[in-house]
Amino acid sequence: MTATLIDGKAIAAKKRTEIAADVATLKAQGIEPGLAVVIVGDDPASEVYVRNKHKACDEVGIRSFKHELPADTTESALLALVGELNADAAVHGVLVQLPLPDHINEENVLDAISPDKDVDGFHPVNVGRMVVGKESFLPCTPHACMVLLEEAGVDLEGKEAVVVGRSNIVGKPVAHLLLDKNATVTICHSRTRDLPGVVRRADVVVVGVGRPEMVKGDWIKPGAVVIDVGINRTDHGLVGDVEFSTAVERASAITPVPGGVGPMTIAMLMLNTLVSARRHAGI
């Protein structure tokens, strides 16, 4: 058996087309969605991500505001800029690209973004609303995982889902979203005993640990669905957190790296910005 590839590129393109149509409808009503992206320093990976976000904005018709700050920018200066963007009526989404330089406290900066413009879904208010099932901005990567599962026709009800990784950005929120779909969820981490044994029970595996091919292909239960959030640069090119070459022979469906979760994450950012513009307009 060879797994079906869950084509994040194609699904993201479809979603962007839908978002572009909705943005055009808003613009016809005199409302132009706007996304402000702040980048501090010159981290090469961050620069690529920011460039991709602006490209996506152009594609769907969202106005983008790019703020590039030098690496020695003080925390107070960054917080002042965030305050200005919170107050700017033309800006519906505020995103500060992570990681930030060591002298800046990321938590302070993320907490300073207005929850109403937190299109990354990282603010404690949005996280709390998500956990209790209230309307919120969902974090983009976990939301992307859920849309990919839905588009692949995966019925999560009653299924055993294993999430490998407990980060605030991926692991914890995706576990809550899986719970909301009535999956039975186990979160694994560096202290988990017999990680291979736990993964082998799973009908659905979501992996986001940032370690190349850490989850071995023979850990995957035959017929399971695998969502690989990882993207790691190696001497052999980009690889995920799952050993793809073996996993693809055991899973029923799997996301490729690249071309899986990544494109969908940016599409979900566009969706959150659109939703924010609607909310600010009272629609």
Residue pairs with C-beta under 8 A, 6 or more apart in sequence:
1 222
1 223
1 249
1 250
1 252
2 248
2 249
3 226
3 247
3 248
3 249
3 250
3 251
3 252
3 253
3 254
4 152
4 252
4 253
4 254
5 253
5 254
5 255
5 256
6 148
6 151
6 152
6 227
6 253
6 254
6 255
6 256
6 260
7 256
7 259
7 260
8 144
8 148
8 255
8 256
8 259
8 260
8 261
8 262
8 263
8 264
9 259
9 263
11 147
11 148
11 151
11 263
11 264
11 267
12 263
12 264
12 266
12 267
13 263
15 147
15 264
15 267
15 268
15 270
15 271
16 56
16 59
16 60
16 267
16 270
19 60
19 267
19 270
19 271
19 274
20 59
20 60
20 61
22 274
23 33
23 60
23 61
23 62
23 274
24 61
26 32
26 33
26 274
26 277
26 278
26 281
26 283
27 61
29 281
31 277
31 278
31 281
31 283
32 63
32 90
32 277
33 61
33 62
33 63
33 92
33 93
33 273
33 274
33 276
33 277
34 62
34 63
34 64
34 65
34 90
34 91
34 92
34 93
34 273
34 277
35 53
35 57
35 62
35 63
35 64
35 65
35 91
35 92
35 93
35 95
35 119
35 269
35 273
36 64
36 65
36 66
36 67
36 85
36 88
36 91
36 93
36 94
36 95
37 50
37 53
37 54
37 64
37 65
37 66
37 67
37 95
37 97
38 67
38 69
38 78
38 81
38 82
38 85
38 94
38 95
38 96
38 97
39 46
39 47
39 50
39 66
39 67
39 68
39 69
39 97
40 69
40 70
40 71
40 73
40 78
40 96
40 97
40 100
40 101
40 104
41 69
41 70
41 71
41 100
41 101
42 71
43 99
46 97
46 98
46 99
49 97
50 66
50 97
52 266
53 64
53 95
53 266
53 269
54 64
54 66
56 62
56 266
56 267
56 269
56 270
57 63
57 64
57 270
57 273
58 64
60 270
60 274
62 270
62 273
62 274
63 90
65 85
65 90
65 91
67 81
67 85
69 77
69 78
69 81
71 101
72 101
73 101
73 104
74 103
74 104
75 103
75 104
75 105
75 108
75 109
78 96
78 100
78 104
78 109
79 108
79 109
79 112
82 94
82 96
82 109
82 112
82 113
83 112
85 91
85 94
85 117
86 94
86 112
86 113
86 114
86 117
89 280
91 117
92 117
92 119
92 273
92 276
92 277
92 280
93 117
93 118
93 119
93 269
93 272
93 273
93 276
94 113
94 114
94 117
94 118
94 119
95 119
95 120
95 269
96 109
96 110
96 113
98 106
99 106
100 106
100 109
110 118
110 120
110 122
110 123
111 123
111 124
113 120
113 122
113 123
115 123
115 125
115 126
115 137
116 276
116 279
116 280
117 276
118 125
118 126
118 137
119 137
119 140
119 269
119 272
119 273
119 276
120 137
120 139
120 140
120 269
120 272
121 127
121 130
121 136
121 137
121 138
121 139
121 140
121 143
121 173
121 272
122 139
122 168
122 169
123 137
125 136
126 136
126 137
126 139
127 136
127 139
127 168
127 173
129 135
129 136
130 136
130 138
130 139
130 173
130 176
130 177
131 176
133 180
137 272
137 275
137 276
138 173
138 177
138 268
138 272
139 169
139 170
139 173
140 265
140 266
140 268
140 269
140 272
141 169
141 170
141 174
141 208
141 229
141 261
141 265
141 268
142 170
142 173
142 174
142 177
143 177
143 268
143 271
144 261
144 264
144 265
144 267
144 268
145 170
145 174
145 177
145 206
145 227
145 229
145 261
145 264
146 174
146 177
146 178
146 181
147 264
147 268
148 227
148 255
148 260
148 261
148 264
149 156
149 204
149 225
149 227
152 225
152 253
154 204
154 225
154 253
156 178
156 181
156 182
156 183
156 204
157 181
157 182
157 183
158 182
158 183
158 184
159 183
159 184
159 203
159 204
160 183
160 184
160 186
160 201
160 202
160 203
160 204
161 175
161 178
161 183
161 184
161 185
161 186
161 202
161 203
161 204
161 205
161 206
162 185
162 186
162 188
162 198
162 199
162 201
162 202
162 204
162 205
162 206
163 171
163 174
163 175
163 178
163 185
163 186
163 187
163 188
163 206
163 207
163 208
164 171
164 188
164 189
164 195
164 199
164 205
164 206
164 207
164 208
164 209
164 214
164 215
164 241
165 171
165 188
165 189
165 207
165 208
165 209
165 210
165 229
165 241
166 172
166 187
166 188
166 189
167 208
169 208
170 206
170 208
170 229
171 187
171 189
171 208
172 187
174 206
174 208
175 185
175 187
178 185
178 204
178 206
179 185
183 204
186 198
186 201
186 202
188 195
188 198
188 199
192 198
195 219
196 216
196 219
199 205
199 215
199 219
199 220
199 221
200 219
200 220
200 221
201 221
202 221
202 224
203 221
203 223
203 224
203 225
204 224
204 225
204 226
204 227
205 215
205 220
205 224
205 225
205 226
205 227
205 242
206 227
206 229
207 214
207 215
207 226
207 227
207 228
207 229
207 230
207 240
207 241
207 242
208 229
208 230
208 241
209 215
209 230
209 241
210 230
210 232
210 241
211 230
211 232
211 241
212 230
212 232
212 234
212 239
212 240
212 241
213 239
213 240
213 241
213 242
213 243
213 244
214 230
214 241
214 242
215 241
215 242
215 243
215 247
216 243
216 246
217 242
217 243
217 244
217 245
217 246
217 247
217 248
217 249
217 250
218 246
218 250
220 226
220 242
220 246
220 247
220 250
220 251
221 250
222 250
223 250
223 251
223 252
224 250
224 251
224 252
225 251
225 252
225 253
225 254
226 242
226 247
226 251
226 253
226 254
226 255
227 254
227 255
227 260
227 261
228 240
228 241
228 242
228 244
228 254
228 255
228 256
228 257
228 260
228 261
229 240
229 241
229 261
230 239
230 240
230 241
230 242
230 257
231 238
231 240
231 257
231 258
231 262
232 238
232 239
232 240
232 241
238 257
238 258
239 257
240 255
240 256
240 257
240 260
242 254
244 254
244 256
244 257
247 254
248 254
255 261
